[in-house]
Structure formats: C-alpha cells, structure tokens
C-alpha cells in the first residue's frame, strides 16, 4: 500500500466509472483514522456490525434511490438562502446532503417567519431532505470532524458547498490536502470577498429604480430574493459540472460564485444593461405594464384584481373576441394609424388599449371574469394572497404531484413542495427538513465509523450536539 495524503491507494490501477485511476478506495483501518478521533472504515456502506438501520434512514435511502443523483454525497456548511437552496436542490434530486451547523445552529435557524413553537419556517423550507449534524466549529476536534466528513465521504463524495467566510480550516487548499480530488464551491457576496446580500446587490444593479408605479419617488425592492434563488440554482449546477469533470479526469475543482456577479449576469442577459449602454435609455417605472408588449392588471367590478397578458397574436384576438372589442379596437387602430397585431404598437398605445379593456372589467365581477377568461388560451390569473393559495386553493395544490403534506417537527402538518423537476417514469416524495442535529450520531457512525463510546465522549466534551 502507498498513501497519498490521507487516502491509502492500492498499487494496481482500477477502471472507475469510465476513467482509469491510479488506485482504489480501501476500507482499511489506516483509511479510517481521523486525526485525533479514532474510528473504523468510512463511506456510505461503512456500518458497524450489529447496528440497525433506523426507519428514518430507510425512508431517506429509498427517496435517494429514486432520484437521478442517488449516491452523490455533499457536505454543506451554510446559512441563509443561496447555499442552502443549492444543497436542497441536489437533495431533492436524490443526493445525500449533510448540512453541518455550529453549536446552537447558524443564524438562519431562527430566521422569520416562525411557527408558534418558535421553529423557523424559513429554515425548514430551505433544508428539506437533508441530514443535519451539529459540531463545535471553534474547537480543533470539531473542525477535524467536519474535514473528516468531506475527506471520508466515498468516491462520489468529497464535495463541499459553503458560504462560510473567515474559516481558513474550511478553505479549498486546507481541505484538498486531505482530499486531493476535492470539489468545493464557495458562495460569496462580491468576487473580491466583500459582503453582500440579495437586497444590496438588487440595489446595486438598478432594479429597484424601475420597479413600482410611475409616481413612486424612491426605490422599491422586490420581496422575492430573486438573486439568492438564482445563485442557489447556479451553485447546484456548478457542483454538478465539476463532478462531471472529475468523473472524466479524476481531478477535483475549486468553484466560486459571487451574488453580485449573479445579479450582473441576469441584468445583462435580460438586456437591461445593454439598453442603457447601447441605446442610452433610462428605463422608467411603468407599474404593472408588461415591457415591450401588452399586459396589465385590471380591476373587476367587485374590486378584485386580475393580470392579463395577451402575449401572442392569437391571444390578442381571443381577448378581443371574448370582450366584444374586436370592432371597436379596429376603429381605434385605424384612427391611430396603428397595427395592434404587433407587440410594438400594442406597447406603444398600451394606455389606450387598457382604458378600453378596463370598461369591460368594470362591468363584471370576478366570478364572471374567471369564467370568460378560463375558456381561452390566454395567460391570465387573479391576484391571490399566500393565504388564498393554501386556503381556497388547497385542492389545487394537492392535485399537483410536486406538493405533499408533510409532518415537520416543531411545525406540524402542512403542505410543502418537492423539486419542480419532473422526471418521466419516476415519482419523488417530499422529505421533511431535519431537526437541528438530528443525524449527528448517525452520520458520525456511517461516514466516520465512530463507536458509541467515541460519540458519547464527543458529546460529553461539547464537541457535538444532537
């Protein structure tokens, strides 16, 4: 045997998943030695003789086996939105994602909204399907445990997702010394390491000054943390791209993504920046009008609101037919010298069009509007509050295979979504989020093969919780 870093390798080459590697993973005692924490074996299959698999493990394994990423193991050290969402995206596709938190939990474990029990609905929503481990990040033994989880996570492991800053023991080079084929992805605020969150990068790229009604004087931040969400999805994609490269070459990868870069990419890709640079235009606020075509919100006779977007020529013709405005609109076109079959003129004369359509909505209550528009191919929707979605709209949610009722500890039974990706021929179930530290013992036993006495000692010394 020869040892490279902390990985004993056999002398004989092995063909592994399509490429030749210099050696094979072993489960020897030497391979299992975690610095300062003795143990036996490692990997998803390592289990002490006589230890029973729990029901929760069986369920988790069954879910993972149904997903396209089954077998992939990721260690996540994160907080807030982007990195946790990236990890959950992978978990909901079958990967085993081990979220590791500091003692007492990271700041997002207490983030609003909260259930009556004080449990964070935010944390529960962004960590579904993961395993939870709690470790003392300040102690050398705790840091060594986290590094060991990355190091000993098997051939389809060695993947770290984090947005932690100021932790040298967690950086790529430190981890790579223990796991040469390491894949790590670091979520940052700015590329140079400065802090940023969704609300600040939103302000920095210009969106709040084109959002809201025309008469609005100050900036309007959007409620949805869209850049955090995009960053999380980019993160999941980045890890999969790096893992594909490792399968082909055997080489790990250091990946980073900056939230500010995500915001710039979206603003640029959608043409906002080019419009300002090339055309010299300053986009103005325009309320709920669709930019560059026709679409707007309308108020019904009973004071309700609907959004209607006749995106294509067919939609436009249908809207005129059901509202009885085909002839009237033709006369208006003629008078204006316009062609409302084009997006350009529908946008240019949007206020004239909206004024005529609003009269039709004024004369009808929401029920009739829904009946009429429901018989068309038009993109439209009435405006709903979140309470409407889970209240009167509950049956509609339950009819969606993506949504299931789960029993979340500290929250109770409620509807929760799984992955919006639907793979033909397979049905994924929605797994609840873990309780903080719920899987600490299981993971230390499964991945690091620690004995009960060793785990008890770590708990006694305050190195772990759960």
C-alpha positions in Angstrom: 0.0 0.0 0.0 1.0 3.6 -0.6 -0.7 6.6 0.9 -1.5 9.9 -0.9 -2.4 12.5 1.6 -5.0 10.7 3.8 -6.0 8.3 1.1 -4.5 4.8 1.1 -4.4 3.7 -2.6 -3.8 0.2 -3.9 -0.8 -0.4 -6.2 -3.0 -1.6 -9.0 -4.9 0.7 -11.4 -8.6 0.4 -11.4 -11.2 1.4 -14.0 -13.8 3.6 -12.2 -16.9 5.0 -13.9 -15.2 5.3 -17.3 -11.8 6.5 -16.4 -8.6 5.0 -15.1 -7.5 5.9 -11.7 -4.2 5.1 -10.1 -5.6 3.2 -7.2 -8.8 2.2 -5.5 -10.5 3.3 -2.3 -9.9 1.0 0.6 -11.7 0.5 3.9 -8.7 -0.3 5.9 -8.1 0.8 9.5 -5.5 3.2 8.1 -8.1 4.8 5.8 -10.4 5.5 8.7 -8.1 7.3 11.0 -9.4 10.8 11.6 -6.8 13.0 13.2 -7.5 12.9 16.9 -10.7 10.9 16.5 -10.2 7.1 16.1 -12.6 5.1 14.0 -13.2 2.2 11.6 -14.0 2.3 7.9 -15.7 5.0 6.0 -18.2 5.7 3.3 -21.9 5.2 2.8 -21.6 1.5 3.1 -19.5 1.5 6.3 -21.5 0.4 9.3 -20.5 -1.3 12.5 -21.7 -4.8 12.8 -24.9 -5.2 14.7 -26.0 -1.5 14.3 -29.6 -1.5 13.0 -30.7 0.9 10.2 -33.4 3.2 11.5 -36.8 3.7 9.8 -35.9 7.3 9.0 -32.7 6.1 7.3 -34.6 3.5 5.3 -37.1 6.2 4.2 -34.2 8.6 3.3 -32.4 5.9 1.4 -35.5 4.9 -0.5 -36.0 8.5 -1.5 -32.4 8.9 -2.6 -32.5 5.7 -4.6 -35.4 7.1 -6.6 -33.5 10.2 -7.7 -31.1 10.8 -10.5 -28.3 11.9 -8.2 -28.5 8.9 -5.9 -25.1 8.0 -4.5 -23.8 11.6 -4.6 -22.8 12.9 -1.2 -22.3 16.6 -0.4 -21.3 18.3 2.8 -22.9 21.7 3.2 -21.7 24.4 5.6 -24.1 27.3 5.0 -26.6 29.8 6.1 -29.5 31.9 4.7 -30.7 31.3 1.1 -28.3 30.7 -1.8 -26.1 27.9 -0.5 -28.9 26.1 1.5 -31.1 26.3 -1.6 -28.3 24.8 -3.7 -27.9 21.9 -1.3 -31.7 21.3 -1.1 -31.9 21.3 -4.9 -29.4 18.5 -5.0 -31.0 16.6 -2.1 -34.4 16.7 -3.8 -32.8 15.0 -6.8 -31.6 12.1 -4.7 -28.2 13.3 -3.4 -27.3 12.8 0.2 -26.7 16.3 1.6 -25.2 16.6 5.0 -25.7 20.1 6.4 -23.3 20.9 9.2 -24.1 23.7 11.6 -22.2 25.2 14.6 -23.3 24.6 18.1 -26.7 26.1 18.6 -27.3 26.4 14.9 -26.4 29.0 12.3 -28.2 32.4 12.3 -30.8 31.2 9.8 -32.1 28.6 12.2 -34.0 31.3 14.0 -35.0 33.4 10.9 -38.6 34.6 10.5 -41.2 33.5 9.7 -41.6 31.4 12.8 -44.1 28.7 13.7 -46.0 29.2 17.0 -43.4 26.9 18.6 -40.6 29.2 17.5 -39.4 26.8 14.8 -38.2 28.7 11.7 -40.4 28.1 8.8 -37.7 29.6 6.6 -35.1 27.1 7.8 -37.5 24.2 7.5 -38.4 25.2 4.0 -34.8 25.5 2.7 -33.4 22.3 4.2 -35.9 19.6 3.2 -34.4 16.2 2.5 -31.0 16.9 4.2 -29.3 15.3 7.1 -28.3 17.6 10.0 -25.1 17.5 12.0 -24.1 20.0 14.7 -20.4 20.4 15.6 -18.3 22.9 17.5 -16.7 24.9 14.8 -14.4 26.7 17.2 -12.6 23.6 18.5 -9.9 21.8 16.6 -11.7 18.5 17.2 -14.9 19.9 15.8 -13.1 21.3 12.7 -11.4 17.9 12.3 -14.8 16.2 12.3 -16.1 18.4 9.5 -13.0 17.9 7.4 -13.3 14.2 8.0 -16.8 14.2 6.7 -15.6 15.7 3.5 -12.5 13.5 3.3 -14.1 10.2 4.1 -17.3 10.5 2.1 -16.5 7.9 -0.5 -15.7 8.1 -4.2 -18.9 10.0 -5.0 -18.3 12.4 -2.1 -15.5 14.8 -1.4 -17.9 17.7 -2.3 -18.2 20.8 -0.1 -20.8 23.5 -0.6 -20.4 26.6 1.6 -20.9 30.3 2.0 -18.8 30.4 5.2 -16.2 33.2 5.4 -13.2 33.7 7.8 -12.7 29.9 8.4 -9.3 29.0 7.0 -9.7 25.4 8.0 -12.6 25.2 5.6 -11.0 26.7 2.6 -10.2 24.7 -0.6 -6.5 24.3 -0.1 -6.8 23.1 3.5 -9.4 20.6 2.5 -7.6 19.5 -0.6 -4.6 18.4 1.4 -6.8 15.8 3.0 -8.9 15.0 -0.1 -6.9 15.5 -3.3 -9.9 15.2 -5.7 -12.0 17.7 -3.6 -14.7 19.7 -5.3 -15.6 22.8 -3.3 -18.0 25.6 -4.2 -17.8 28.9 -2.2 -20.8 31.3 -2.4 -19.6 34.9 -1.9 -21.1 38.3 -1.8 -18.7 40.0 -4.1 -16.0 38.3 -6.2 -13.3 40.1 -4.0 -14.8 38.7 -0.8 -16.7 41.8 0.3 -20.1 41.1 1.9 -23.3 41.4 0.0 -26.9 40.0 0.3 -29.8 39.9 -2.2 -31.2 43.3 -1.1 -27.8 45.1 -1.6 -27.0 43.6 -5.0 -30.6 44.3 -6.0 -29.9 48.0 -5.2 -26.5 48.0 -6.9 -27.7 46.8 -10.4 -30.7 49.1 -10.8 -33.9 47.0 -10.5 -35.5 48.9 -7.5 -35.5 52.1 -9.6 -37.6 50.6 -12.4 -39.9 48.7 -10.1 -43.2 50.2 -8.9 -45.8 52.7 -10.0 -44.9 55.7 -12.1 -45.5 58.2 -9.3 -43.2 56.3 -6.9 -40.3 58.6 -5.9 -38.0 56.3 -4.1 -36.6 52.8 -4.7 -38.8 49.7 -4.4 -37.0 46.4 -3.5 -38.8 43.3 -4.6 -39.9 40.9 -1.9 -38.7 37.7 -3.6 -34.9 37.3 -3.1 -34.5 36.5 -6.8 -30.7 36.8 -7.0 -30.3 34.5 -3.9 -32.6 32.0 -5.7 -30.7 32.2 -8.9 -27.4 31.9 -7.1 -28.5 28.8 -5.3 -29.5 27.1 -8.6 -26.3 28.2 -10.3 -24.4 26.7 -7.3 -26.1 23.3 -7.7 -25.3 23.4 -11.5 -21.7 24.4 -10.8 -21.2 21.4 -8.4 -22.7 19.0 -11.0 -20.5 20.4 -13.7 -17.4 20.0 -11.5 -18.4 16.5 -10.6 -18.8 15.5 -14.2 -15.3 16.8 -14.9 -14.0 14.8 -12.0 -15.6 11.6 -13.4 -13.9 12.2 -16.7 -10.5 13.3 -15.4 -10.2 12.3 -11.8 -9.4 15.9 -11.0 -11.2 18.0 -8.3 -12.2 21.6 -8.8 -12.4 24.8 -6.9 -15.5 26.8 -7.8 -16.7 30.1 -6.6 -19.8 32.2 -7.3 -20.5 35.8 -6.3 -24.0 37.0 -5.6 -23.1 40.4 -7.2 -22.0 38.5 -10.4 -25.3 36.6 -10.5 -27.2 39.9 -10.4 -25.0 41.4 -13.1 -25.4 38.3 -15.2 -29.2 38.4 -15.0 -29.3 42.2 -15.7 -27.0 41.8 -18.6 -28.6 38.6 -20.1 -32.1 40.2 -20.0 -30.9 43.3 -21.9 -31.3 45.8 -19.1 -27.6 46.9 -19.2 -27.3 46.9 -23.0 -30.4 49.0 -23.2 -28.8 51.7 -21.1 -25.3 51.4 -22.7 -26.2 50.9 -26.4 -29.5 52.9 -26.6 -28.6 55.4 -23.9 -32.1 54.9 -22.4 -33.1 55.2 -18.8 -35.9 52.6 -18.2 -38.8 54.3 -16.5 -41.2 52.8 -14.0 -44.4 51.6 -15.6 -46.4 50.0 -12.8 -47.7 46.5 -13.8 -47.5 47.0 -17.5 -45.5 44.3 -19.4 -42.5 46.0 -21.0 -42.3 45.8 -24.8 -45.7 44.1 -25.4 -49.2 44.4 -23.8 -50.1 43.1 -20.4 -51.5 44.7 -17.3 -53.6 44.2 -14.2 -57.3 45.1 -14.3 -59.8 45.7 -11.5 -63.1 43.8 -11.7 -66.5 45.3 -10.8 -66.3 43.8 -7.3 -62.8 45.3 -6.6 -60.7 42.2 -7.3 -57.7 42.2 -9.5 -56.5 40.0 -12.4 -53.4 40.1 -14.5 -53.9 39.5 -18.3 -51.1 39.1 -20.8 -52.1 38.5 -24.5 -48.6 37.5 -25.4 -49.2 36.3 -29.0 -51.3 37.5 -31.9 -53.7 34.5 -31.2 -54.0 35.6 -27.5 -54.7 39.2 -28.6 -57.5 38.1 -31.0 -59.1 35.8 -28.3 -59.1 38.7 -25.8 -60.9 41.0 -28.2 -63.4 38.3 -29.1 -64.4 37.4 -25.5 -64.6 41.1 -24.5 -66.5 42.0 -27.6 -64.0 44.7 -28.6 -62.8 43.4 -32.0 -64.7 46.0 -34.0 -64.0 48.9 -31.6 -60.3 48.1 -31.5 -60.2 48.0 -35.3 -61.6 51.5 -35.4 -59.1 52.7 -32.9 -56.2 51.1 -34.9 -57.4 53.0 -38.0 -57.7 56.3 -36.2 -54.2 56.0 -34.7 -52.6 54.5 -37.8 -51.5 51.6 -35.6 -51.3 47.8 -36.1 -52.3 46.1 -32.8 -51.3 42.7 -34.2 -47.7 43.7 -33.4 -46.1 43.9 -29.9 -44.6 47.3 -30.8 -47.9 49.1 -31.3 -49.7 47.3 -28.5 -47.0 48.5 -26.2 -46.8 52.0 -27.7 -50.6 52.5 -27.3 -51.0 50.4 -24.1 -52.8 53.1 -22.2 -55.5 53.5 -24.9 -55.9 49.7 -25.0 -56.0 49.4 -21.3 -58.6 52.1 -21.0 -61.0 50.3 -23.4 -60.5 46.9 -21.7 -60.9 48.3 -18.2 -64.5 49.2 -19.1 -65.3 45.6 -19.8 -63.8 44.5 -16.4 -65.7 47.3 -14.6 -69.0 45.7 -15.7 -68.2 42.2 -14.4 -67.4 40.6 -11.1 -64.5 38.3 -10.6 -66.6 35.1 -11.0 -67.7 36.1 -14.5 -64.3 37.3 -15.5 -62.8 33.9 -14.4 -65.5 32.0 -16.4 -64.9 34.0 -19.6 -61.1 34.1 -19.5 -61.0 30.4 -18.4 -62.4 29.4 -21.7 -59.5 30.9 -23.6 -55.8 30.1 -24.1 -54.8 33.5 -22.7 -52.2 33.7 -19.9 -54.1 35.3 -17.0 -54.5 34.9 -13.3 -56.4 36.6 -10.5 -54.3 38.0 -7.8 -54.1 35.9 -4.6 -52.6 36.2 -1.2 -50.5 33.4 0.2 -53.4 32.5 2.4 -55.6 32.1 -0.7 -53.1 29.7 -2.2 -53.1 27.3 0.8 -56.7 28.0 1.8 -59.3 28.2 -1.0 -56.6 26.9 -3.4 -55.6 23.9 -1.3 -57.4 21.4 -3.5 -55.5 22.7 -6.5 -52.2 22.3 -4.6 -53.0 18.8 -3.6 -53.7 17.9 -7.2 -50.1 18.9 -8.0 -47.7 15.9 -7.7 -44.9 18.2 -6.6 -46.8 19.1 -3.4 -47.4 16.8 -0.4 -48.5 17.2 3.2 -45.6 16.6 5.5 -45.3 16.4 9.3 -42.5 18.8 10.2 -41.3 18.6 13.8 -41.9 22.0 15.5 -44.3 23.0 12.8 -46.9 20.2 12.3 -48.6 19.0 9.2 -48.6 21.4 6.3 -48.2 21.4 2.5 -44.7 21.5 1.2 -43.2 21.4 -2.3 -40.6 19.0 -3.6 -38.5 19.5 -6.7 -40.2 21.2 -9.6 -38.2 18.9 -12.0 -40.4 16.0 -13.1 -38.6 13.0 -14.5 -40.7 10.7 -16.7 -41.4 7.4 -15.1 -40.5 8.3 -11.6 -42.2 10.0 -8.6 -40.2 11.7 -5.9 -41.7 12.1 -2.5 -41.3 15.3 -0.4 -38.9 14.7 2.5 -39.2 17.0 5.6 -36.4 19.1 6.9 -34.3 17.6 9.7 -34.4 18.8 13.3 -31.1 20.6 14.1 -28.5 17.9 14.9 -31.0 15.1 14.2 -28.4 13.0 12.3 -25.2 13.8 14.2 -24.8 10.4 15.6 -25.9 8.5 12.5 -23.6 10.5 10.2 -20.5 10.1 12.5 -21.3 6.4 12.7 -22.0 5.9 9.0 -19.3 8.2 7.5 -16.6 8.1 10.1 -17.5 4.7 11.7 -17.1 6.1 15.2 -18.0 3.8 18.1 -20.8 4.7 20.5 -18.3 5.4 23.2 -16.4 7.8 21.0 -19.6 9.7 20.0 -20.6 9.8 23.7 -17.2 11.3 24.5 -17.5 14.0 21.9 -21.0 14.9 23.2 -19.8 15.0 26.8 -16.9 17.3 25.8 -19.3 19.7 24.0 -17.8 18.9 20.5 -21.2 17.8 19.0 -24.9 18.2 19.6 -27.8 16.1 18.6 
